[in-house]
Amino acid sequence: MRYKREEAFRFQFQTPLEAEVKIIHMNGKKQETPSFPAAIMDISPNGTKFKSPMDISIDENQYLMEISFNLDAKSIRMLGEPIWKKSVGSKSIYGFNGLEDEQTRSEIIHTLKEYSKKLYYNLNTKQ
């Protein structure tokens, strides 16, 4: 079986990663909002899934958003748009499609690899 190295992967966090989200454009017009809290559940170089108490009507409007978070002591910002939403209790879970260039994707991959190596090392040294 051939392994596709170009194919995107998804890293799932055991403990969600704290993040801040802000809306930059709404329906093609600049509309910067104050940031609101989010918890990243998983991430790939092409996007993320996050949970937030903020309820955004993605079916009625088109958004360009920025997600900011720290991973392995590195500050990362992803630009993109929400593509789906699911309500769970008082929170909403969003699928976020990143609109990143190749350099940013490579940086996310590199940072995730370093983060997972440290996690693996920490888990194995505790035994």
N, C-alpha and C positions, 0 to 999 in steps of 0.2 A: 504494500500500500504506500502510495506517495504522500509525503508530508508537505503541506502547503505552508511555507514560512511566511508568505505574504498575508495570510488570512489573519484577521483581527482576533484577539483573545479578550477575555473578560476576567478581571480580578475581583473576586467577591471578598469584602471585608467582614471579618467575624464581628468586630465592633464597628458600627458605622463611623465614618470619618466626618468630623465637623467641617462645615463649609458655610460660606455666605453667597447668596445669589442676589443679583440685581438685574432689573430690566433696563436695557439700554435703548431699544427701539420697540415701538408698538405700531403695527400696521404700516411699517416703512417710515415712520416719523420718529425723530429723536424724542425719547421719553424716559430720561434717567430717573429711577426711583431709588429711595433708600434701600440698602441691602436688607435681606431677611434671612433668618437661619435655615439651614438645611443639613441633612445627614446623608452622606454619600454611601449607598449600599453596595454598589459595584461600579467598576470603571473599566473602560477600554480606551485605546488611542482614539477611537472615533466617537466616544460619548460616555454617558454615565446614567445611572439610575439613582435618583435621590428622593428623600422623603422630607416634607416640610409642612408646617402648620398653615402656610399661605395657600389659599385657594385661588388659582388662576384659571380663568375660562379660556382654555387653549382652543376650543372649538369655534369660538366667536372672534378671536383676535389672533394675529400673527406676531410673535415676539422674537426679539434677539436678546439673549441673556448672557450674563457673565457669571461663571461659578468660580469662586476663589477658595483655595484650600491649601493646607500644608501637608506634604507627604514626605516623610523621611527628612525633615528639616528643610525642605525645598518648597518655596512658594510657587504654586501653579495657578494659572488662570486659563479657563476654557471659555471660548465664545461658542454660542450655538443656539439652538432653538428646541423648545419642548415639542415632542412629536406624539406623545400619548400621556394620559393621566388616568389614575385609578384612585378613588377615594377609599380610605381605610380608617374608619372611626373619625376622629377629629383632624386627621392629617391626610395629605394627598401624596401619592407616589408618582413621580414623573419620569418618563423616558426622555433623555436629552441627547440630541444629535449634535456632536461637535463639528464646528466649521474651521478646523485647524489646518495649518499648512504642514508640510512634511517635517519640517524642523521641530515644530511643537509636538507632533505625534512621536517623533523619535525621542524627544526629551521625556515625554510621559512614559514610553516603553522603558527607557533606561532607568528612570526613577522607580518604576514599579518593580523592575528586576532587582535593583539594589534593596528596596524595601522588603521584597519577598525573601531574599537571601538572609537579611537580618532577622526576619521572623523565623525562618527555618533554623538558623543558628541558635536563636534564643530558645526555641522550643526544644531543641536537641541538647542544649547544655543544662537545662533544668531537670532532665531525667536522671 
